[in-house]
């Protein structure tokens, strides 16, 4: 494969459009472009986690694999004949979640991110993943989208949640939980 990014700027997007391939130009707020941007943002957020010290090797491997899947989802959108995500990849995420979650105590309240930097960054990735998932669901109402990509993002955000809990508990046995006040009737 030749050099794909030899020229970084072309000025073609100065009018607020971008190329989907095959000289098919769309507005930069097109649903597909939004999904691309959110997958890119998610990959960058995952990258912040992987740069942290003391990430357990199994989690590091999982995160780096998830970054690759963000490119695969974008690839599926740009070339619908290409399909990378399948049931096997979704089940692998489910198995990973179960493996981590079996060692975590049950929750009775919502977790408040911020106990530990690695955990907080993982919660940020979880929130970005949820947004990317919502955008992909919206896009799926406009055109065909691999249903396994939707399932994968849904499970991935759950994986970030249990990873964040695990990382927070490595530095403290207590997680910061929501201290809500129950409403009382007067």
Protein Blocks (a to p, Z undefined) as FASTA:
>chain_A
ZZfblbfbgolmmnopacebjhiacdfkbfklmmmmmmmmmmmmmmmmmmpghiafklmm
mmmmmmmmmmmmmmmmmmmmbcfbdfklmmmmmmmmmmmmmmpccdfbdcdehkbmklmm
mmmmmmmmmmmmmmmmmmmmmpccdfklmmmmmmmmmmmmmmmmmmmmmmocbdcddddd
ddddZZ
